[in-house]
């Protein structure tokens, strides 16, 4: 990724926080096996500050959409408290296989490690950590074999949305771990961090940022009734610095 590409992915900027449109298939930080990560390119987002911004939270490698960065240590501390307390509202869009019987609901299934040899792979475990997801049907395919969902994680467990959808019988399209996609050569995971709402500044409205639907999800969502969007209305724009 070039510096220009990284800057182009900027959705929001003020004196404390940046929000970028994370591409699917890109790890946010370098793992134990090394390799390129988004963090390697954060220097392009300093915008005059002495240090690069840093991650305020995480997204899976294969998840796209809104990723929040703090511009300095004080900002990161504030953002960290907001995420930890659940004050940050997050909405994901997903294309799933199958069709929920109702139009909305709440999933409350505790999660635990699948086993120690599988790293971050998770499973439903009655003795695991509490995990709650709210969901709403945004559209259904005419064939009834796929559905467009809006997902709101109340808790933030690893792979929570992916495991919850799979446990309900409608795995996310392109999920090779919890769904039916092959480990290689299949579709990209159809999970997108669509919107984030951050109550960062006192005495101001919360900051709402929306990431445009990525190309790999447009066909599936269109089959479920998505009418598309004018990407010019969801630009990679920035706000003036507020210091």
N, C-alpha and C positions, 0 to 999 in steps of 0.2 A: 504494500500500500504506500503510495506516495504522500508527501505532506499535503499536496493539493487535494487528493482524494479524501484524506482525513478531515480537512477543513470543510470540504463539500458536504460531509456527513453531519455537520453541526446543525442541530435543530434549535438550540436555545443557548444564550450566553448572558450572564450578568456578572457582577463582581465576585460572586461566591461560587456559582454553579454553572456547569455546562451540561447539556444533554445532547448526546450524539445518537445517530441512527446506526446501530450495530448491524453489520452484515451477518447473515447466517453462515456457519462453517468457520468462524473465526473465534478462537479462544480469547477471552478477555485478559488473561494473564498467563504467563509461561508456566506450564505444568512440570512435573518431575522428569518428563522425557524431553523437555526443551521445546524448541520450535518457535516460529513466529507467533506473536500475540498482539492484540491491540495496544497494550501498554507500551510496546516498543515504539509506537508512533505518536505518543501523547505530547512529545516535545513540540509538535506542530501546532498544539493548542494552548501554548503559553500566553499568547497575545500580550506580550510585554512583561509578564510576571517572571520573577527569577527562577521559578521552578515549574515543572510540568504538573498538570492536574493529576489526580489519582482517583481510583475507583471508589465510589460511595456504596456500591452494592455489586452484585454479580448477575450475569445471565449465562445460561448454558452455551456451549460452543455453537450448537445448531439453532439456537433461538435468535431471532432478529428483533430489532426495534429499539425502544427508548432505553438508553443506558446513561445513568447519572454520574457525573464526575464532580469532585470538589476541587476548587482552584488553589486552595492552600490549607494548612493544618487546621486553622480555626473553622473554616468552612466544612472540612471533612468531619470534624468533631460534631458540629451541629447537624449535618446530614446523617451521620451515624446514629445519633439519638433519635432522629425522626424515623428512620427506617426500623430501628430496633423497637420503638414503641408502637409501630403500626400506623403512624400518622400519615405516611406516604400512601396514597391510593394508587394502585396499579391495576390496569385492565389489559388483558391479553386477548388476542383473537386467535382462534384455532379452527382448522378444518379437521373434522373427525370422521372416522368410519362408522357407519351405522346411524341410528336415529334414536335420541332420547324419547321416552314415552310422554314426557311432559315438556313444557316450554321453559321452565326454570326450576332451580332448586339449590340445595346446599349439600355438599359432600363433606362428611366428617369421618375420615378414616385415618387412624394413627399410622405413622410410617416408621420403618426401621431399616437397617442395612440388610441387603439381600444375603450377603455373606462377606467375610473379611477379604476374600480373594477378588471381589468384584468392585473394589474401589468405592465409587459413589453410587453404584446401583442400589435402588431402594425397593421396598415391597410394603404391602399393607401388613402391619404387625399390631395386633391388639394391645401389645405391651410396649409399643413404640411411642414416639413423640406425637402429641396431638397435631393434627393437620386439617385445616378447614378451607374449602374452596366454594365460592358462590359461582353459579353459572346461569347463563341465559341463552336461549336459542335466538340467533339473529336471522337465520334462514335455513331452509332445507332444500335438498336437491329434489327435482321432480321424480327421480327414480326411487327416492327414499333411502339411498345407500350412503349418503354423506350429509353432514350437518355443519353449519357455521355457528360457532359458539363464541360468546364473550365470557371470559373467565376472570374472576377476581380472587386472588389468593388472600385469605384473611391471615394465614400464617405463611411463613416463608421457608418451608422445608426443601431440601434438595430434591429435584425432579418431581416436586409435589403435583403440578398440573398434569404431567405425563402419567404418573402412576394413578392418580385419581380418575382420569379419563379412561384409562385402560381397565381399571377395576370396575368401572360402571358399565363396561361392555362397548364403549365407543372410543377406541384408542386414536391418538392423534395421527393423522396421515404422515407418513415418512418417518415414523418412530421405529428404529431397528432394535431397540431394547425392550420396550414395553408393548409395542404394536406388532404389525405384520410385515413391516418393510424389511427387505433383505439388508444384511450388514454392509453391503457395498453395491453400488449401482442402482439403488432405489431412489425414490423422490427425496428431496430435502425436507426436513422436519417442518411441518406446517404450524408453527407456533410463533407468534409475533407479539412483542411487547408494544401494544398499540398506543397506550396512553399512560402518562404518569402525572400525578397531581401532588405537588410538593408545597406544604405551608412553610416556606423558608423564611420569609420576611415578616416581621411584626407589623401590625397595622396596615397590611396590604393583603389583597386577595391571594389565595394560593396560586402557584405557578402551574399552569396546565400545558403539557406538551404532547403532541400527537405525532406519531411516526407513520409515514405513508406505507401502504401495503406493499410488501416486496414482490418483485416479479414472479418468484416461484410459487406464490400463493394466489395469484390473481385468477387463474383458471378455475381452481377449486372453489373459491369464494363466489365467482360469477355463476357457477352451476347451482349455488345455493341462494342466489338472488341478489348478490352484491352488485350494485349498479356502477361500480367504479367511482373514481374521484378525480377531481381536477388537481393534479399534482402541483399546479401552480398555486393552489390554495393551501397546500401543505408543504411549503418550501423549506429548503435548508437555509432558513434565515436566522439572523441573530438579533438580539436586542442590544441597545447601547449599554455599555458598561455602567453598572450602578455600584459605586464604590462607597 
